[in-house]
Amino acid sequence: MSKTNISVLIIGIILLLAQWSPALDAPAGVLELKDGGYVFADYPEVFGGFDNDGITVELWFYLTDYPKDHKEEWILIDKPQSYLIRVVGKRPQLPSEVICELEYWTYFGENGMGGSCATLNKDKINNWVHFAFMMSGTGPVAQSASLNGNIVGSGGCDSINGFVASSDPLFIGGREGRTSIKGRIDEVRISKGWLYSQGIKPERRFEVDQKTIALWHFDEGPGAHSYKDSSGNGYTLYAGGTLPVDIKGKSTTTWGTIKSH
């Protein structure tokens, strides 16, 4: 091979690496997971949604891809037997501009869930999106959801099976045996009461106030063993799945026995 051809090959490789390096470099200060990874907060009954004061669970997330099948789910936040926020593939009957759906559910009984969903268009991919899920009550349970400052659903659900306090961990970004989110999560905050009405969209970085139960900024960045709770309440998140495990002496595979919905 001539020197000229070698030079052209080297330049081509450099240009190719330059093209892909932004995608390979993990951004600082966010939660970005490998497939099968998640983080969890194991503080029984702390983050439950069933009380008369109500609770708001909110986050900023950034999808770099989306599920292609409606049966495929990516966990954003899951408090088993309390509430679930996930991204799923779109239903076939939805219009072409919809690429996936954002579901929000309240668990009731052994296997039941009640809630609704919001559609996500292409403009929600590779962009930061704010979502908040609010609920209150012990049966019936009132619900409301806000997507980028717009109320996308409100109502309630009830069940003869009742609603029970959950002693399961809070999972973010995935769960044992589930597909992790393809993208990033940032600024997860859980608060007492209902925080949002139509037209209210928070700043990208959440602040602590008197209603804050827990707040995670993920300043530690991708791949950290744990993430600090900035509320001052000490509810640390720990890595599980394909991320480092056994951080506090309890194997995260314990939660693999939680039943699938």
C-alpha positions as CSV (number, residue, x, y, z in Angstrom):
1,M,0.0,0.0,0.0
2,S,1.4,3.4,-1.0
3,K,2.0,6.2,1.5
4,T,-0.8,8.2,-0.2
5,N,-3.3,5.4,0.4
6,I,-2.2,4.9,4.0
7,S,-2.7,8.7,4.6
8,V,-6.2,8.6,3.1
9,L,-7.0,5.6,5.2
10,I,-5.8,7.3,8.4
11,I,-7.7,10.4,7.6
12,G,-10.9,8.3,6.9
13,I,-10.5,6.6,10.3
14,I,-10.0,9.9,12.1
15,L,-13.1,11.4,10.4
16,L,-15.1,8.3,11.3
17,L,-14.1,8.5,15.0
18,A,-14.9,12.2,15.1
19,Q,-18.3,11.5,13.7
20,W,-19.1,8.8,16.4
21,S,-17.3,10.2,19.4
22,P,-20.3,12.4,20.6
23,A,-22.5,9.3,20.7
24,L,-19.8,7.2,22.5
25,D,-19.0,9.9,25.2
26,A,-21.4,9.6,28.1
27,P,-22.6,13.1,29.2
28,A,-21.8,14.2,32.7
29,G,-24.4,14.5,35.4
30,V,-27.1,12.1,34.1
31,L,-28.2,8.6,34.7
32,E,-27.3,6.5,31.5
33,L,-27.7,2.8,31.9
34,K,-26.4,-0.3,30.1
35,D,-29.0,-2.8,29.0
36,G,-30.4,-4.5,32.0
37,G,-29.2,-1.8,34.4
38,Y,-31.2,0.2,36.8
39,V,-31.0,2.1,40.1
40,F,-33.2,1.5,43.2
41,A,-34.0,3.1,46.5
42,D,-34.9,0.4,49.1
43,Y,-36.8,2.4,51.8
44,P,-40.0,0.4,52.4
45,E,-43.2,2.5,52.2
46,V,-41.4,5.9,51.9
47,F,-42.4,6.5,48.3
48,G,-45.9,5.0,48.3
49,G,-48.6,6.9,46.4
50,F,-51.7,5.9,48.4
51,D,-52.5,8.6,51.0
52,N,-54.9,11.5,51.2
53,D,-52.2,14.2,50.8
54,G,-51.1,12.9,47.5
55,I,-47.7,12.6,45.8
56,T,-46.0,13.9,42.7
57,V,-43.4,11.8,40.9
58,E,-41.5,13.7,38.2
59,L,-38.5,13.5,36.1
60,W,-36.7,14.7,33.0
61,F,-35.9,12.0,30.4
62,Y,-34.1,11.9,27.1
63,L,-34.9,9.1,24.6
64,T,-32.2,8.2,22.0
65,D,-34.5,5.4,20.6
66,Y,-38.0,4.1,21.2
67,P,-39.7,0.7,21.5
68,K,-40.9,-0.6,18.2
69,D,-43.5,-3.1,19.5
70,H,-46.5,-2.2,21.8
71,K,-45.6,-5.2,24.0
72,E,-42.1,-3.8,24.6
73,E,-41.7,-1.6,27.7
74,W,-38.9,0.6,29.0
75,I,-39.2,1.4,32.7
76,L,-38.8,5.0,33.7
77,I,-40.0,4.8,37.3
78,D,-41.6,1.8,39.0
79,K,-42.8,1.4,42.6
80,P,-44.3,-2.1,42.4
81,Q,-47.8,-2.3,43.9
82,S,-48.0,1.5,43.9
83,Y,-47.3,3.2,40.6
84,L,-45.5,2.7,37.2
85,I,-44.3,5.1,34.5
86,R,-43.0,3.4,31.3
87,V,-42.5,3.9,27.6
88,V,-44.0,1.4,25.3
89,G,-44.3,0.9,21.5
90,K,-47.3,2.5,19.9
91,R,-50.6,0.7,19.2
92,P,-51.1,0.0,15.5
93,Q,-54.3,2.1,15.3
94,L,-52.5,5.4,16.2
95,P,-51.5,7.9,13.5
96,S,-48.1,7.7,11.8
97,E,-46.7,10.8,13.6
98,V,-46.9,8.9,16.9
99,I,-43.8,6.7,17.5
100,C,-44.4,5.4,21.0
101,E,-46.5,5.9,24.1
102,L,-45.8,7.1,27.7
103,E,-48.0,5.1,30.1
104,Y,-48.7,6.0,33.8
105,W,-50.4,3.5,36.0
106,T,-51.6,2.9,39.6
107,Y,-51.4,-0.7,40.8
108,F,-54.3,-2.2,42.7
109,G,-55.0,-5.7,44.0
110,E,-52.7,-8.5,43.0
111,N,-52.3,-7.9,39.2
112,G,-54.5,-4.9,38.4
113,M,-53.5,-1.5,37.1
114,G,-55.5,1.6,36.3
115,G,-54.2,4.7,34.5
116,S,-53.7,6.2,31.0
117,C,-51.1,7.1,28.5
118,A,-49.8,10.0,26.4
119,T,-48.5,9.7,22.8
120,L,-45.0,10.8,21.9
121,N,-44.1,12.1,18.5
122,K,-40.7,12.3,16.9
123,D,-40.0,15.7,18.5
124,K,-39.7,14.0,21.8
125,I,-36.8,11.9,20.7
126,N,-33.3,13.3,21.3
127,N,-34.8,16.1,23.4
128,W,-35.3,16.5,27.1
129,V,-38.9,15.9,28.2
130,H,-40.5,16.6,31.5
131,F,-43.1,14.3,32.9
132,A,-45.0,14.4,36.2
133,F,-47.5,11.9,37.6
134,M,-49.7,12.9,40.5
135,M,-52.0,10.8,42.6
136,S,-53.8,10.9,45.9
137,G,-56.3,8.8,47.9
138,T,-56.6,5.3,49.3
139,G,-59.4,4.2,47.1
140,P,-60.6,5.7,44.8
141,V,-57.3,7.1,43.7
142,A,-57.3,10.4,41.8
143,Q,-54.6,10.8,39.1
144,S,-53.2,13.5,36.9
145,A,-50.3,13.7,34.5
146,S,-48.3,16.6,33.0
147,L,-46.1,16.4,29.9
148,N,-43.9,19.4,29.2
149,G,-46.2,21.7,31.1
150,N,-49.4,20.3,29.6
151,I,-52.0,18.2,31.5
152,V,-52.3,15.1,29.3
153,G,-54.7,13.1,31.5
154,S,-56.7,13.3,34.7
155,G,-59.2,11.1,36.3
156,G,-59.1,8.2,38.8
157,C,-59.5,4.5,39.4
158,D,-61.1,2.3,42.0
159,S,-61.1,-1.4,42.7
160,I,-62.9,-3.8,44.9
161,N,-59.5,-5.4,45.6
162,G,-58.4,-2.2,47.3
163,F,-55.0,-0.4,47.3
164,V,-52.2,-1.5,49.6
165,A,-49.0,0.1,50.9
166,S,-46.0,-1.1,48.9
167,S,-42.8,-2.3,50.7
168,D,-41.0,-2.9,47.4
169,P,-38.1,-0.7,46.3
170,L,-38.4,2.3,44.0
171,F,-36.8,1.5,40.6
172,I,-35.6,4.0,38.1
173,G,-34.5,3.4,34.5
174,G,-35.3,-0.3,34.6
175,R,-35.9,-3.3,36.8
176,E,-34.6,-6.9,37.1
177,G,-35.6,-8.8,34.0
178,R,-36.8,-5.7,32.1
179,T,-35.4,-3.6,29.3
180,S,-33.6,-0.5,30.5
181,I,-34.4,2.9,29.0
182,K,-32.4,3.7,25.9
183,G,-31.4,7.2,26.7
184,R,-30.9,9.2,29.8
185,I,-32.8,10.2,33.0
186,D,-32.1,13.3,35.0
187,E,-33.6,15.2,37.9
188,V,-36.0,12.8,39.5
189,R,-38.0,14.3,42.3
190,I,-40.7,12.9,44.6
191,S,-42.9,15.4,46.5
192,K,-45.9,15.5,48.8
193,G,-49.0,16.9,47.2
194,W,-50.0,17.8,43.7
195,L,-47.4,20.2,42.1
196,Y,-48.7,20.8,38.6
197,S,-51.6,22.3,36.8
198,Q,-51.9,23.3,33.1
199,G,-49.1,25.5,31.8
200,I,-46.6,24.9,34.6
201,K,-43.2,23.5,33.4
202,P,-40.3,23.4,35.8
203,E,-36.7,24.4,35.3
204,R,-34.3,21.7,34.1
205,R,-32.7,21.5,37.5
206,F,-35.2,20.8,40.3
207,E,-34.9,22.6,43.7
208,V,-35.6,21.3,47.2
209,D,-38.6,22.8,48.9
210,Q,-40.8,21.9,52.0
211,K,-42.7,19.3,50.0
212,T,-39.7,17.4,48.7
213,I,-39.4,13.8,49.8
214,A,-36.4,12.9,47.7
215,L,-34.4,14.5,44.9
216,W,-31.7,13.0,42.7
217,H,-29.6,15.2,40.4
218,F,-27.4,12.3,39.2
219,D,-24.4,14.6,39.4
220,E,-22.2,11.5,39.9
221,G,-22.7,10.7,36.2
222,P,-23.2,7.4,34.3
223,G,-21.8,4.2,35.9
224,A,-21.7,5.4,39.5
225,H,-22.3,2.9,42.3
226,S,-24.7,5.2,44.1
227,Y,-26.5,8.6,43.7
228,K,-27.0,11.1,46.5
229,D,-30.4,12.3,47.6
230,S,-30.2,16.1,47.6
231,S,-33.3,16.6,49.7
232,G,-31.2,15.9,52.9
233,N,-33.4,13.0,53.8
234,G,-30.7,10.4,52.9
235,Y,-32.6,8.3,50.4
236,T,-29.6,7.1,48.4
237,L,-30.1,5.3,45.1
238,Y,-27.9,2.2,44.5
239,A,-26.9,0.6,41.2
240,G,-28.4,-2.7,40.1
241,G,-28.6,-5.1,37.2
242,T,-25.5,-4.7,34.9
243,L,-24.2,-1.9,37.0
244,P,-22.1,-2.6,40.2
245,V,-24.2,-4.5,42.8
246,D,-24.2,-5.4,46.4
247,I,-23.3,-1.9,47.4
248,K,-25.1,-2.1,50.7
249,G,-24.9,-5.8,51.4
250,K,-28.1,-6.9,49.6
251,S,-28.0,-8.5,46.2
252,T,-30.3,-6.7,43.7
253,T,-31.3,-10.1,42.3
254,T,-33.6,-10.3,45.2
255,W,-36.1,-8.2,43.3
256,G,-36.1,-10.6,40.3
257,T,-38.9,-12.4,42.0
258,I,-41.3,-9.5,41.7
259,K,-44.1,-10.6,39.4
260,S,-44.4,-9.3,35.9
261,H,-47.2,-7.1,34.7
